[in-house]
């Protein structure tokens, strides 16, 4: 009595249920001891292959070893929400399986014992008892089949089932090579229904063709006839039972062909069989002096004349072949033949050639062919050389033509480039023909030096660049409290930047408004630069960004030399706060642009 527990961890509960089942069964059956069952189980596992040793096969094997009428198998599955109770009884003499299932919701040991007791009571010897609220379904089939209910395998037919009354359930029967059978049952209480099902064999469709067509065929040794009892011939469509069948094809003058057909699906497509023709017979006759000659088919020996002047040889049918006879230094001419299946042809060889003379003739022919071939090769080589010379000459002419074209194109491109360069230079010259450049150098007495470079687009406007380095001294600022009154700062300013210059041109010596460059005039410059201021005693420094404007007056001479006098306002815009403690860097100081400011314009 194997009992299987699934998802049970409580060993005490398992032992209690085991004891309960043993007690219930002992009321109606004589049970084998635990030792006898374990011994039979070991023997069954040893005898059965691992692939065939399913639980059901092992139980049946054990039953035969124990010489019992029934075996019971009880499985209890804990699904988490309920217990699934399954009881199976196998009757060996009738080869019938009885099965009962119950669901135990919110199950406990007491409820499980009650349901198990009812299930085992149904399986007492004799007919299956029908419990209250139950019905009985007895299933059988031809052939035997597996039975499934609600997706669960119940066993093989014949099978007795205890089912819940007034609850629909579906039954599915499955056997290999047969169509499945399914039906929905809904049995009233205490009803017993017997259901025997003859399963229908599955069939598959296959088309049989042959080369050549028109062959008669046999299925499993039986000649196939149509509805009018006439012999069927290929091509033919067959609708055959699932399984393995023997197909045999016959065609006049062709060898029989036997094939194995495995029908395992509904549509198998087409099976084409190429029939092998029976060999043809070739009757060969030779002169008596050559009755020991060998016979060659397609250059391969198929035997000799065996001392006879006439002999029959088998050859392939429906194939063009060459036939020749040879004996020592003699050979016949070559004949081409084709023999049909199970047909015959006759060939008589009367003329034989001495191979020695043939060899000499072949050597002469070979020599002549070689001379002809060599002359042909020389001629072809000369033709190729002349053709190559012609190709090379054409390529040289084409290359020279392309070179001349390219020279012409390059010359045109150079002329066009020179023209564009001259046009660009003329435009540039015209655009800047009234521009001047002026260089000025100046200094703050002897304490500094600087220079500036101006580019005039017009006598009244210029853009310039300047660079200046100046040494100076400064007293404390008016707001300074850190330094003494007589404290001074010696410093050096270095900066460079850009300047915009405007000239205010008046009337010339003749009273006309002047637009000439070398005219005495007033001017104004706006500048912005960047640099640094450095304290000479300490080396302390600060970045500066000076900006401001200057007013000036310039005297010009005709040779381009000029003298400028001017003054201006500027702010040093130092980054470091310590510079604010000195007078020269406080606010926007007035400064002289320099007494010596000499320039030259060209």
C-alpha positions as CSV (number, residue, x, y, z in Angstrom):
1,X,0.0,0.0,0.0
2,X,2.3,2.8,-1.2
3,X,1.2,6.2,0.3
4,X,2.6,9.4,-1.3
5,X,2.7,12.7,0.6
6,X,3.3,15.9,-1.4
7,X,4.2,19.2,0.3
8,X,3.9,17.7,3.8
9,X,6.6,18.4,6.4
10,X,4.8,17.1,9.5
11,X,6.1,13.6,9.9
12,X,3.8,12.9,12.8
13,X,0.8,13.6,10.7
14,X,2.1,11.4,7.9
15,X,2.6,8.5,10.3
16,X,-0.9,9.0,11.8
17,X,-2.5,8.9,8.4
18,X,-0.4,5.9,7.4
19,X,-1.6,4.0,10.5
20,X,-5.2,5.0,9.8
21,X,-5.2,3.8,6.2
22,X,-3.6,0.5,7.3
23,X,-6.4,0.0,9.8
24,X,-9.2,0.9,7.4
25,X,-7.9,-1.4,4.7
26,X,-7.4,-4.3,7.2
27,X,-11.1,-4.4,7.8
28,X,-11.9,-5.7,4.3
29,X,-8.5,-6.9,3.0
30,X,-5.7,-9.2,4.1
31,X,-2.6,-6.9,3.9
32,X,0.9,-7.9,3.1
33,X,3.6,-7.0,5.7
34,X,5.8,-4.0,5.4
35,X,8.9,-6.2,4.9
36,X,7.2,-8.1,2.0
37,X,6.2,-4.9,0.3
38,X,9.7,-3.4,0.6
39,X,11.3,-6.6,-0.8
40,X,8.9,-6.7,-3.7
41,X,9.6,-3.0,-4.4
42,X,13.4,-3.6,-4.6
43,X,12.9,-6.6,-6.9
44,X,10.6,-4.6,-9.1
45,X,13.1,-1.7,-9.4
46,X,15.9,-4.2,-10.2
47,X,13.9,-5.9,-13.0
48,X,12.4,-2.9,-14.7
49,X,14.5,-0.6,-16.9
50,X,14.9,3.0,-15.6
51,X,13.0,4.4,-18.6
52,X,10.0,2.0,-18.0
53,X,10.0,2.2,-14.2
54,X,7.0,4.5,-13.8
55,X,5.2,4.4,-10.5
56,X,2.2,2.5,-12.0
57,X,4.5,-0.1,-13.7
58,X,6.4,-0.7,-10.5
59,X,3.1,-1.1,-8.5
60,X,1.8,-3.7,-11.0
61,X,5.1,-5.6,-10.9
62,X,5.0,-5.6,-7.1
63,X,1.4,-6.9,-7.2
64,X,2.4,-9.9,-9.3
65,X,5.4,-10.6,-7.0
66,X,3.2,-10.5,-3.9
67,X,0.5,-12.7,-5.4
68,X,-2.3,-10.3,-4.4
69,X,-5.7,-9.6,-5.9
70,X,-5.6,-5.8,-5.4
71,X,-3.0,-3.1,-5.0
72,X,-3.8,0.3,-3.5
73,X,-2.1,3.6,-4.1
74,X,-3.1,6.7,-2.1
75,X,-1.7,10.2,-2.8
76,X,-2.3,13.2,-0.5
77,X,-1.3,16.6,-1.9
78,X,-1.2,19.8,0.1
79,X,-1.9,22.7,-2.3
80,X,-1.8,25.3,0.4
81,X,-5.5,26.0,0.4
82,X,-6.8,22.4,0.4
83,X,-5.8,18.8,0.4
84,X,-6.2,16.8,-2.8
85,X,-7.0,13.1,-1.9
86,X,-6.5,10.5,-4.6
87,X,-7.2,6.7,-4.0
88,X,-6.5,4.1,-6.8
89,X,-7.3,0.4,-6.6
90,X,-5.9,-2.0,-9.3
91,X,-7.7,-5.4,-9.8
92,X,-5.2,-7.8,-11.4
93,X,-7.5,-10.5,-12.7
94,X,-9.9,-8.1,-14.4
95,X,-7.1,-5.6,-15.3
96,X,-9.4,-2.8,-14.1
97,X,-8.5,0.3,-12.2
98,X,-10.9,2.0,-9.7
99,X,-10.2,5.6,-8.8
100,X,-11.7,8.0,-6.3
101,X,-10.8,11.7,-5.7
102,X,-11.8,14.2,-3.0
103,X,-10.9,17.8,-2.2
104,X,-10.6,18.6,1.5
105,X,-11.0,22.4,2.1
106,X,-9.5,23.8,5.3
107,X,-8.5,20.2,5.9
108,X,-7.5,18.8,9.3
109,X,-6.5,15.4,10.4
110,X,-10.1,14.5,11.5
111,X,-11.6,15.7,8.2
112,X,-9.0,13.9,6.2
113,X,-9.6,10.6,8.1
114,X,-13.3,10.9,7.4
115,X,-12.9,11.4,3.7
116,X,-10.3,8.7,3.3
117,X,-12.6,6.2,5.2
118,X,-15.4,7.0,2.8
119,X,-13.1,6.6,-0.3
120,X,-11.7,3.3,0.9
121,X,-15.2,2.0,1.8
122,X,-16.2,2.5,-1.9
123,X,-13.3,0.2,-2.9
124,X,-14.3,-2.8,-0.8
125,X,-14.2,-6.2,-2.6
126,X,-17.0,-6.6,-5.1
127,X,-18.8,-3.8,-6.9
128,X,-17.8,-0.3,-6.1
129,X,-20.2,1.3,-3.5
130,X,-21.7,4.6,-4.4
131,X,-21.6,7.1,-1.5
132,X,-24.1,9.8,-0.8
133,X,-23.8,12.7,-3.3
134,X,-21.7,10.6,-5.6
135,X,-22.1,8.8,-8.9
136,X,-20.2,6.0,-10.7
137,X,-18.7,6.1,-14.2
138,X,-17.2,2.9,-15.7
139,X,-15.0,3.6,-18.7
140,X,-13.6,1.2,-21.3
141,X,-12.2,1.6,-24.8
142,X,-11.0,-0.3,-27.8
143,X,-8.0,-0.1,-27.8
144,X,-7.0,0.7,-24.3
145,X,-6.4,4.4,-23.8
146,X,-5.3,6.9,-21.2
147,X,-8.0,8.8,-19.4
148,X,-7.9,12.5,-18.4
149,X,-10.4,14.5,-16.3
150,X,-10.0,18.2,-15.8
151,X,-6.5,18.0,-17.2
152,X,-5.3,15.3,-14.8
153,X,-4.3,11.8,-15.9
154,X,-6.5,9.2,-14.1
155,X,-5.1,6.0,-15.6
156,X,-5.8,3.5,-18.4
157,X,-9.1,1.9,-19.4
158,X,-10.9,-0.1,-18.1
159,X,-11.4,2.4,-15.3
160,X,-14.0,2.9,-12.5
161,X,-14.4,6.5,-11.3
162,X,-16.3,7.8,-8.3
163,X,-17.4,11.3,-9.2
164,X,-19.4,14.1,-7.6
165,X,-23.1,14.1,-8.6
166,X,-24.7,17.0,-10.4
167,X,-21.3,18.5,-11.3
168,X,-20.3,18.6,-15.0
169,X,-16.9,17.2,-15.8
170,X,-15.1,16.4,-19.1
171,X,-13.5,13.1,-20.0
172,X,-10.7,12.8,-22.5
173,X,-9.4,9.4,-23.9
174,X,-6.1,9.3,-25.8
175,X,-4.4,6.4,-27.6
176,X,-1.5,6.6,-30.0
177,X,-2.5,6.4,-33.6
178,X,-6.2,7.1,-32.8
179,X,-8.4,10.1,-32.8
180,X,-9.0,11.6,-29.3
181,X,-12.4,11.1,-27.7
182,X,-13.9,13.7,-25.4
183,X,-17.3,14.0,-23.7
184,X,-18.8,16.1,-20.9
185,X,-20.7,14.1,-18.3
186,X,-23.2,15.3,-15.6
187,X,-24.4,12.4,-13.5
188,X,-27.3,12.4,-11.0
189,X,-26.7,11.0,-7.5
190,X,-26.3,7.2,-7.1
191,X,-26.3,6.9,-10.9
192,X,-24.0,4.2,-12.5
193,X,-23.0,4.8,-16.1
194,X,-21.1,2.4,-18.3
195,X,-19.3,4.0,-21.3
196,X,-17.4,1.9,-23.9
197,X,-15.7,3.9,-26.7
198,X,-14.4,2.4,-30.0
199,X,-11.6,4.9,-30.9
200,X,-11.2,5.7,-34.6
201,X,-7.9,5.2,-36.2
202,X,-6.1,8.3,-37.5
203,X,-5.4,8.5,-41.2
204,X,-2.8,10.4,-43.2
205,X,-2.8,11.6,-46.8
206,X,0.1,10.8,-49.1
207,X,0.7,11.0,-52.9
208,X,2.7,8.2,-54.5
209,X,4.5,9.0,-57.8
210,X,7.0,7.0,-59.8
211,X,9.5,7.4,-62.6
212,X,8.3,6.1,-65.0
213,X,4.6,6.6,-64.1
214,X,2.0,3.9,-64.5
215,X,3.4,1.4,-62.0
216,X,1.0,-0.9,-60.1
217,X,1.5,-0.9,-56.3
218,X,0.7,-3.1,-53.3
219,X,0.0,-1.9,-49.7
220,X,1.0,-4.4,-47.0
221,X,1.0,-7.2,-49.7
222,X,-2.4,-6.3,-51.1
223,X,-2.9,-5.0,-54.6
224,X,-4.6,-1.6,-54.6
225,X,-7.8,-1.5,-56.6
226,X,-10.1,1.5,-57.3
227,X,-13.9,1.7,-56.8
228,X,-14.5,-0.2,-60.1
229,X,-12.2,-3.0,-58.9
230,X,-9.6,-1.9,-61.5
231,X,-5.9,-1.9,-60.7
232,X,-4.6,1.5,-59.4
233,X,-1.5,2.9,-60.9
234,X,0.9,5.8,-60.1
235,X,0.4,8.6,-59.6
236,X,-2.1,7.9,-56.8
237,X,-3.4,9.7,-53.7
238,X,-3.7,7.4,-50.6
239,X,-5.6,7.9,-47.4
240,X,-3.9,5.5,-45.0
241,X,-4.2,4.5,-41.3
242,X,-1.5,5.8,-39.0
243,X,1.4,3.4,-38.5
244,X,4.0,1.6,-40.6
245,X,3.1,0.1,-44.0
246,X,5.0,-1.7,-46.7
247,X,4.6,-0.2,-50.2
248,X,5.7,-2.3,-53.3
249,X,5.7,-1.0,-56.9
250,X,5.8,-3.2,-60.0
251,X,6.4,-2.0,-63.6
252,X,7.0,-4.1,-66.7
253,X,10.7,-4.5,-67.5
254,X,11.6,-2.7,-64.3
255,X,12.8,-4.2,-61.0
256,X,10.3,-4.2,-58.1
257,X,10.7,-1.5,-55.5
258,X,9.8,-2.0,-51.9
259,X,9.5,1.0,-49.5
260,X,8.4,1.5,-45.9
261,X,5.8,4.2,-45.3
262,X,5.5,5.7,-41.9
263,X,2.1,7.5,-41.6
264,X,2.3,9.8,-38.6
265,X,0.6,13.0,-39.6
266,X,-2.4,14.2,-41.6
267,X,-0.5,15.6,-44.6
268,X,2.7,13.9,-45.7
269,X,3.0,15.4,-49.2
270,X,4.5,13.4,-52.1
271,X,6.8,10.4,-52.2
272,X,8.5,9.9,-55.5
273,X,10.1,6.5,-56.3
274,X,12.5,6.1,-59.2
275,X,12.3,2.6,-60.6
276,X,15.4,0.8,-61.7
277,X,15.2,-0.7,-65.2
278,X,16.1,-4.3,-65.7
279,X,19.4,-4.8,-67.5
280,X,19.5,-5.2,-71.3
281,X,21.2,-8.1,-73.1
282,X,24.0,-7.6,-75.6
283,X,24.8,-10.4,-78.1
284,X,28.4,-10.0,-79.3
285,X,29.9,-12.0,-82.3
286,X,33.6,-12.0,-83.2
287,X,35.7,-13.9,-85.8
288,X,37.1,-17.3,-84.6
289,X,40.6,-16.0,-84.2
290,X,39.4,-13.4,-81.7
291,X,37.2,-15.7,-79.5
292,X,39.5,-15.0,-76.4
293,X,39.0,-11.2,-76.8
294,X,38.0,-9.0,-73.8
295,X,34.8,-6.9,-74.1
296,X,34.8,-3.3,-73.0
297,X,31.8,-1.1,-72.1
298,X,32.6,2.6,-71.8
299,X,36.3,1.7,-71.5
300,X,35.8,-0.9,-68.6
301,X,36.1,-4.6,-69.1
302,X,32.9,-6.6,-68.5
303,X,34.4,-10.0,-69.3
304,X,35.8,-12.0,-72.2
305,X,34.4,-14.2,-75.0
306,X,35.4,-17.3,-73.1
307,X,36.6,-19.1,-76.2
308,X,33.3,-18.6,-78.0
309,X,32.5,-16.6,-81.2
310,X,29.1,-15.5,-79.7
311,X,28.3,-14.6,-76.2
312,X,25.6,-12.6,-74.3
313,X,26.5,-9.8,-71.8
314,X,24.2,-7.9,-69.5
315,X,24.4,-4.0,-69.8
316,X,22.7,-1.1,-68.3
317,X,19.4,-0.2,-69.9
318,X,18.3,3.2,-71.4
319,X,21.9,4.4,-71.4
320,X,24.0,5.2,-74.4
321,X,27.3,3.2,-74.2
322,X,30.4,2.4,-76.2
323,X,31.4,-1.2,-77.0
324,X,34.8,-2.4,-78.1
325,X,36.6,-5.8,-78.3
326,X,40.4,-6.2,-77.7
327,X,42.8,-9.1,-77.9
328,X,46.5,-8.7,-77.4
329,X,47.8,-6.2,-80.0
330,X,44.4,-6.1,-81.9
331,X,41.3,-4.1,-81.2
332,X,38.0,-3.6,-83.0
333,X,36.3,-0.4,-83.9
334,X,34.1,1.3,-81.3
335,X,30.3,0.9,-81.5
336,X,27.6,3.0,-79.8
337,X,24.5,1.2,-78.5
338,X,21.5,1.7,-76.3
339,X,19.4,-1.2,-75.1
340,X,16.0,-0.9,-73.5
341,X,15.0,-2.6,-70.2
342,X,14.8,-6.5,-70.6
343,X,15.5,-6.0,-74.3
344,X,18.5,-7.2,-76.4
345,X,20.7,-6.1,-79.3
346,X,23.3,-7.9,-81.5
347,X,26.7,-6.5,-82.5
348,X,29.1,-8.3,-84.9
349,X,32.8,-7.2,-84.9
350,X,34.6,-8.3,-88.1
351,X,37.3,-5.7,-88.6
352,X,40.3,-5.6,-86.1
353,X,43.3,-3.4,-86.2
354,X,46.9,-4.1,-85.3
355,X,47.7,-1.9,-82.4
356,X,51.3,-1.6,-83.4
357,X,50.3,-0.1,-86.8
358,X,47.7,1.9,-85.1
359,X,50.3,3.2,-82.7
360,X,52.6,4.2,-85.5
361,X,49.7,5.9,-87.2
362,X,48.8,7.6,-84.0
363,X,52.4,8.8,-83.5
364,X,52.5,10.2,-87.0
365,X,49.1,11.8,-86.5
366,X,50.2,13.1,-83.2
367,X,53.4,14.6,-84.7
368,X,51.4,16.2,-87.5
369,X,48.9,17.5,-85.0
370,X,51.7,18.9,-82.9
371,X,53.3,20.6,-85.8
372,X,49.9,22.0,-86.8
373,X,49.3,23.1,-83.3
374,X,52.7,24.7,-82.9
375,X,52.2,26.6,-86.1
376,X,48.7,27.6,-85.0
377,X,50.1,28.8,-81.7
378,X,52.9,30.8,-83.4
379,X,50.3,32.4,-85.6
380,X,48.0,33.2,-82.7
381,X,51.0,34.5,-80.8
382,X,51.9,36.8,-83.7
383,X,48.3,38.0,-84.0
384,X,48.2,38.7,-80.3
385,X,51.5,40.6,-80.5
386,X,50.3,42.7,-83.4
387,X,47.0,43.3,-81.6
388,X,48.9,44.3,-78.5
389,X,51.1,46.7,-80.4
390,X,48.0,48.2,-81.9
391,X,46.4,48.6,-78.5
392,X,49.7,50.1,-77.1
393,X,49.9,52.6,-80.0
394,X,46.2,53.6,-79.4
395,X,46.8,53.9,-75.7
396,X,49.9,56.1,-76.4
397,X,47.9,58.3,-78.8
398,X,45.1,58.5,-76.3
399,X,47.5,59.4,-73.5
400,X,49.2,62.1,-75.7
401,X,45.8,63.5,-76.6
402,X,44.7,63.6,-72.9
403,X,48.1,65.2,-72.0
404,X,47.6,68.0,-74.6
405,X,44.0,68.5,-73.4
406,X,45.2,68.7,-69.8
407,X,48.0,71.1,-70.8
408,X,45.4,73.3,-72.5
409,X,43.1,73.1,-69.4
410,X,46.0,73.9,-67.1
411,X,47.0,76.9,-69.2
412,X,43.4,78.1,-69.3
413,X,43.2,77.7,-65.5
414,X,46.5,79.6,-64.9
415,X,45.3,82.4,-67.2
416,X,41.9,82.5,-65.4
417,X,43.7,82.4,-62.0
418,X,46.0,85.3,-63.1
419,X,43.0,87.3,-64.3
420,X,41.1,86.8,-61.1
421,X,44.2,87.7,-59.1
422,X,44.7,90.9,-61.0
423,X,41.0,91.8,-60.7
424,X,41.2,91.1,-56.9
425,X,44.3,93.2,-56.6
426,X,42.7,96.0,-58.6
427,X,39.6,95.9,-56.3
428,X,41.8,95.9,-53.2
429,X,44.0,98.7,-54.6
430,X,40.9,100.7,-55.5
431,X,39.3,100.1,-52.1
432,X,42.4,101.1,-50.2
433,X,44.0,103.7,-52.5
434,X,43.1,106.5,-50.1
435,X,44.4,104.8,-46.9
436,X,47.4,105.8,-44.9
437,X,49.5,104.3,-42.0
438,X,50.9,106.5,-39.2
439,X,53.5,105.5,-36.6
440,X,53.9,107.6,-33.5
441,X,56.3,107.4,-30.6
442,X,56.1,109.4,-27.4
443,X,57.2,109.5,-23.8
444,X,56.3,111.1,-20.5
445,X,59.4,113.2,-20.1
446,X,62.0,110.5,-19.2
447,X,59.7,108.2,-17.2
448,X,58.2,106.1,-19.9
449,X,58.1,105.2,-23.5
450,X,55.4,104.0,-25.9
451,X,54.5,103.7,-29.5
452,X,51.2,103.5,-31.5
453,X,50.3,102.4,-35.0
454,X,47.3,103.9,-36.8
455,X,45.5,102.7,-40.0
456,X,43.5,105.4,-41.7
457,X,40.6,104.5,-43.8
458,X,39.8,108.1,-44.3
459,X,41.7,111.4,-43.3
460,X,39.1,111.7,-40.5
461,X,39.1,108.2,-39.0
462,X,41.7,105.6,-37.9
463,X,41.9,102.4,-36.0
464,X,45.1,101.9,-34.0
465,X,47.1,99.7,-31.6
466,X,49.4,101.0,-28.9
467,X,51.8,99.8,-26.2
468,X,53.1,101.8,-23.2
469,X,55.4,101.4,-20.3
470,X,55.5,104.2,-17.6
471,X,57.4,104.7,-14.4
472,X,55.7,106.9,-11.8
473,X,55.2,108.0,-8.2
474,X,52.0,108.6,-6.3
475,X,51.1,109.9,-2.9
476,X,48.3,108.5,-0.7
477,X,44.7,109.0,-1.8
478,X,42.5,111.5,0.0
479,X,40.6,108.7,1.7
480,X,43.6,106.7,2.8
481,X,44.2,106.3,6.6
482,X,46.8,103.5,6.5
483,X,49.8,105.5,5.1
484,X,51.6,108.6,6.5
485,X,51.2,111.9,4.7
486,X,54.7,111.9,3.2
487,X,54.5,108.2,2.1
488,X,54.9,107.7,-1.7
489,X,54.5,104.8,-4.0
490,X,56.9,104.0,-6.8
491,X,55.3,102.0,-9.5
492,X,55.5,100.8,-13.1
493,X,52.5,100.6,-15.4
494,X,52.6,98.2,-18.4
495,X,49.6,98.0,-20.8
496,X,48.6,97.6,-24.4
497,X,45.4,98.0,-26.3
498,X,43.4,99.5,-29.1
499,X,42.4,103.0,-30.0
500,X,39.8,104.8,-32.2
501,X,41.1,108.2,-33.5
502,X,39.0,111.0,-35.0
503,X,40.4,114.2,-36.7
504,X,38.5,117.4,-37.0
505,X,39.6,119.0,-40.2
506,X,39.1,122.7,-40.8
507,X,39.7,124.8,-43.8
508,X,43.0,124.8,-45.6
509,X,45.1,127.8,-46.5
510,X,42.9,128.6,-49.5
511,X,39.7,128.6,-47.4
512,X,38.3,125.3,-48.6
513,X,37.1,122.4,-46.3
514,X,40.1,120.0,-46.2
515,X,39.9,116.2,-46.7
516,X,43.6,115.8,-47.1
517,X,45.8,113.8,-44.7
518,X,48.8,116.2,-44.1
519,X,46.7,119.0,-42.7
520,X,47.2,120.5,-39.2
521,X,44.1,119.5,-37.2
522,X,42.5,118.8,-33.8
523,X,42.0,115.2,-32.8
524,X,40.3,112.9,-30.2
525,X,41.2,109.3,-29.3
526,X,39.2,106.7,-27.4
527,X,41.3,103.9,-26.0
528,X,40.9,100.6,-24.0
529,X,43.7,98.4,-22.9
530,X,44.8,95.7,-20.4
531,X,48.0,95.2,-18.4
532,X,49.4,95.4,-14.9
533,X,50.7,97.8,-12.3
534,X,53.7,96.8,-10.2
535,X,55.0,98.3,-6.9
536,X,58.7,98.6,-7.4
537,X,59.8,98.4,-3.8
538,X,57.7,95.3,-3.0
539,X,57.0,93.7,-6.3
540,X,53.3,93.6,-5.5
541,X,51.2,93.8,-8.6
542,X,47.6,94.1,-9.8
543,X,45.9,93.6,-13.1
544,X,44.5,96.8,-14.7
545,X,42.2,97.6,-17.6
546,X,42.7,101.3,-18.4
547,X,40.3,103.2,-20.6
548,X,39.7,106.8,-21.4
549,X,40.1,109.6,-24.0
550,X,42.6,112.2,-25.2
551,X,42.4,115.5,-27.0
552,X,45.3,116.7,-29.1
553,X,46.5,119.0,-31.8
554,X,48.9,117.8,-34.6
555,X,51.2,119.8,-36.9
556,X,52.0,118.1,-40.2
557,X,54.8,118.7,-42.7
558,X,54.6,117.7,-46.4
559,X,57.2,114.9,-45.9
560,X,54.8,113.1,-43.5
561,X,56.5,114.0,-40.2
562,X,54.3,115.5,-37.5
563,X,54.3,116.8,-33.9
564,X,51.5,116.1,-31.5
565,X,50.6,117.8,-28.2
566,X,47.8,116.6,-26.1
567,X,46.2,115.6,-22.8
568,X,43.6,113.2,-21.6
569,X,41.5,111.4,-18.9
570,X,41.8,107.8,-17.9
571,X,40.7,105.3,-15.3
572,X,43.1,102.4,-14.5
573,X,40.4,100.0,-13.2
574,X,42.7,98.0,-11.1
575,X,41.5,94.6,-9.7
576,X,43.4,94.7,-6.4
577,X,42.0,96.9,-3.6
578,X,45.4,98.1,-2.4
579,X,45.7,100.4,-5.4
580,X,42.7,102.5,-4.1
581,X,45.0,103.8,-1.4
582,X,47.0,105.9,-3.9
583,X,46.2,109.2,-5.4
584,X,47.1,108.4,-9.1
585,X,44.7,105.5,-9.1
586,X,41.8,107.2,-7.4
587,X,38.9,108.1,-9.8
588,X,39.7,109.5,-13.3
589,X,43.0,111.4,-13.1
590,X,44.0,114.0,-15.8
591,X,47.3,113.1,-17.5
592,X,49.5,114.6,-20.2
593,X,49.9,112.6,-23.3
594,X,53.6,113.5,-23.5
595,X,55.6,116.5,-24.6
596,X,57.5,114.6,-27.2
597,X,55.0,112.9,-29.5
598,X,56.5,112.5,-33.0
599,X,54.9,110.7,-35.9
600,X,55.3,109.7,-39.5
601,X,52.5,109.1,-42.0
602,X,53.0,107.2,-45.3
